[in-house]
Amino acid sequence: MISSSIGSFEFWVRAVLAVQKENGILFATTKRTQRVAVTTTLFCRQQGPFGKMGEMSSFQLGVIGALFLSVASSVSIVICNKALMSNLGFPFATTLTSWHLMVTFCTLHVAQRLNLFVTKSIDMKTVMLFGILNGVSIGFLNLSLGFNSIGFYQMTKLAIIPFTVLLETIFLKKQFSQKIKFSLFLLLVGVAIASVTDLQLNFVGTILSLLAIITTCVGQILTNTIQKKLNVSSTQLLYQSAPFQAAILFVSGPVVDQMLTKQSVFAYKYSPLVLAFIILSCLIAVSVNFSTFLVIGKTSPVTYQVLGHLKTCLVLGFGYTLLHDPFTGRNIVGILVAIFGMGLYSYFCTEENKKKQLASDLPLASQVKDKDSSALLAGKNTGNQNEENNEPKKLSKDSVI
């Protein structure tokens, strides 16, 4: 209602000015009316249903929805997989991930056949390399967990944020303010206090961790870059890359799991309860994979990693509340510091985005004022000419008979 009223007001202001221009009396328009016209035009362009601020509002709602979906689905799948692996004794994490991606692709294929989204053609080589890279990164993360202590694995995950910042600064020329860096530092310190216990180093585990960090960072940066450069949605990119991710993990998964667990996924005895949890895990994974691409596409790889550490804190809390995992004062202090760092990161990002928005609106305001002022001056000149034309001509001596 408000936007339609504003649109109507702008229409009538322009109509009155047009009538005045036609009648040759625009030069008599007061400066106040001119300012109203300019201000109204600028305001309507910013606040209208299709204006910048309207777009920003819908964009922010989309981001909040994506973040909520990512947190809810990720925490749910962690609880489900913990029950599946710890309580039911199904240790084949890499193979399970390949099943997740296969089910995700099948679900998206059905959605595409039902016209729930439209596919977009992407270069096959780009999609293939992107999918394989993401699949390999998952394999390296699982191998890192298998060859390292849990504490060193947590440090590997923490290293993804600063390495992502480094890569984006060097190759994408992206600037991170000191406030953002400080908030990220607080976040990493808090998560380290809460989750890192022992740090046992070994050569093979260190190499695998470095490979996991590099492939994960590059994969997430590409997830954001491909969506923006090629103008594809998260659903379109996930639909086309999921088969390649699933294929690489489907082939390598049993081998990786055999190395880590000394068991074969093909020799495992599947009970009805295990099958039920596997199906539930695959269904939740559809939401996890979709929200991952959605969050990275709408925000940034760094924001997604920050969100990932929020999930870590929530999982620790749920583990203590629901599963009665051991919980110490160190965990509590670490979680509080991490949450404080996340809050600062969110606040600083919001403030910087507002400044960028205001900076981008200043040229628009000057353009609108220049255009409207030019139109008013042109109308004034036209009115003066009309006034001169309407004056009665003086008769010359030659015209007298």
Secondary structure as GFF3:
##gff-version 3
##sequence-region A 1 401
A	DSSP	alpha_helix	2	22	.	.	.	ID=ss1
A	DSSP	three_ten_helix	26	28	.	.	.	ID=ss2
A	DSSP	alpha_helix	31	47	.	.	.	ID=ss3
A	DSSP	alpha_helix	52	82	.	.	.	ID=ss4
A	DSSP	pi_helix	83	87	.	.	.	ID=ss5
A	DSSP	alpha_helix	93	113	.	.	.	ID=ss6
A	DSSP	alpha_helix	124	147	.	.	.	ID=ss7
A	DSSP	alpha_helix	150	158	.	.	.	ID=ss8
A	DSSP	alpha_helix	160	171	.	.	.	ID=ss9
A	DSSP	alpha_helix	178	195	.	.	.	ID=ss10
A	DSSP	alpha_helix	203	229	.	.	.	ID=ss11
A	DSSP	alpha_helix	234	261	.	.	.	ID=ss12
A	DSSP	alpha_helix	272	298	.	.	.	ID=ss13
A	DSSP	alpha_helix	301	322	.	.	.	ID=ss14
A	DSSP	alpha_helix	329	390	.	.	.	ID=ss15
A	DSSP	three_ten_helix	397	399	.	.	.	ID=ss16
###
